[in-house]
Amino acid sequence: MKSNNTLQVLVSAMNANCQQLVEKMNIMSDAIIINQCDKVGYQEQHLNEGTVRFFDMNERGVGLSRNNALLRATGDIVLFSDEDITYDDDYVSKVLDAFEKHSDADMLLFNIRVCESRRTYYTTKETKIGWYNCGRYPTYSFAIRREKLYKSGVTYSLLFGGGAKYSAGEDSLFIKDLLRKKFKIIALPIEIGQEAERESTWFNGYIEKFFFDRGVLYHFLYGKLAKLFAYRFIMAKKSFMCKEIAPKKALSLMMDGIKEAKN
């Protein structure tokens, strides 16, 4: 299926080398790489399949990185990514063909192969995304129609994610904000790449901060239902998350986080 759309990959990286990262990720399309480091600079790498624009930025925060990439994006379809993703050779055609097939969709979510311990989702059948099932999907699964995203005014939270005040959750909030804007979002059983195993930039174990930050996130995700979802979360995950901190204490920490977010 021939598409008239263009695809641009938006990569968040830290202390990376442009040429090495392009080769490692198997980028074969236009791309913007925001490389958070200790200097400021710019370079371009021209591929047979597109142009990679590489920005060195002396700043920190994954939400800030993704927003900076969005500000500079030009592709019809933008595919968010991280530096530890390696794309399959046919990722461009898979993404563009999917948008041709789902012409009424504003955003599509794709499968990335990851190790079992880090897997939060794997789509086995086409699934419509709503407020009740939007919290599982990482940013590297997101592909969006750029113009529609711009018109929505939605950006990534600067409060959540690696390098921010509160740990992970910027991806879930991003989807939730798009759903509020009536975006049609579909998760597809289509693989486009693989994540390399590496140490997390934000996860330090199921410590007090993990549960407190989760409570803050649940306030923004679920509003008046935050306490109910917090209880459900602890009951469902306590067998492996509450080995160091008792379930009662973990739930109390989440409630403290919900209270802080309200204030």
Secondary structure, DSSP 8 states (H G I E B T S, - for coil): ---S--EEEEEEEES--HHHHHHHHT--SEEEEEEESSS-EEEEEE-SS-EEEEEEES---HHHHHHHHHHH---SEEEEEETTEEE-TTHHHHHHHHHHHTTT-SEEEEEEE--GGG-----SS-EE--GGG-TT--GGGEEEEHHHHHHHT----SSBSTTSSB-S-HHHHHHHHHHHTT--EEEEEEEEEEE-----SS---S-HHHHHHHHHHHHHHHGGGHHHHHHHHHHHHHHHH-SSS-HHHHHHHHHHHHHHHH-
